[in-house]
Amino acid sequence: MGLGQAEFARVIGCSLPALWAAEKGTTAKPAAILRGLQQLGYNTTPLAERYARWRAEMLIDERLRLRIALKSEGRGQPPPVKA
């Protein structure tokens, strides 16, 4: 499209932090972005579905990486309870 992030956010009517959150997957549903794209004539249903799948897969991957990291540090189990 040839637009920078700030200009793209301005054109679709969302904040730059909202755009960044969507890019990072830290928002469950990027409503402002989808609404802005819809107002420009885009069919946002497939985009919203792809985003939801991508985000779910990303969260699974992050949890797996965390489990592996904790196991490699010997922290795969909670600390023992002292009696």
N, C-alpha and C positions, 0 to 999 in steps of 0.2 A: 504494500500500500504506500510505502514511502513516507510514513508518518513516524515521528518519534513518540515515545510513550506519553509524554505530557500532552502533546497535540492530539493524539488518539483519545486519551481520557477526556480532554476538553470537548472534542467533536461528539463523542457518544454521551457526554453529560455525566461522567462519573469522576470521582476523585482519583488522583494518582495513587494514594495508598490503597484504594479499593482495587485498582488494576494490579498493583504489586501483589496484594493478597491473593488474587485469583491466579496470578502467574506462579506463585509459590504453593498454591493449593491449600492455603490456610483458612479459606472461607468455604463453607459447605455449598453455598449456592451464590454465585456472583450476580445477584439480582440486578444491580445497577448497570452492569456491563451488558447483561442479556437484554434488559429493557432498552438500553441505548442502541444496541445492534438491531433489535426488532423495529425500533422507530426508523432506522435507516433502510428497512425493507428485508432484512435477513430473517430466514426461518431459524429461530433459535432453539427449537425443540431438539434437533439432532446434536447441536453444539452442547446444550445442557446435559444431554444423556452421555455424550463422550466425556465431558468434564467430570461428571459424577463417577464414571467408570475409572477414569485416569486417577482421580483423587483417591478412590477406594484402593486401587492397586498401589498407589504411592504410599498410603498409610500402612498397608500390609508389608510392603518392602521395608519401610522405616522400622516397624516393630520387629521384623526379622533381623535387621541389622543390629538393633538394640539388644535383642536376645543373644546374638552371637558375640557382641562386644562384652556383655555382662558375663557370659560363660568363659570367655577368654581371660577375664580378670578374676575368675573364681567367684563371681558374685551372682551365679545363676540361681541361688537359693536365698530365701530371706535369712537374716541373721538368726541364730538360735535364741530361744527364749531362756532367760536366766531364772532359775528357780529360787 
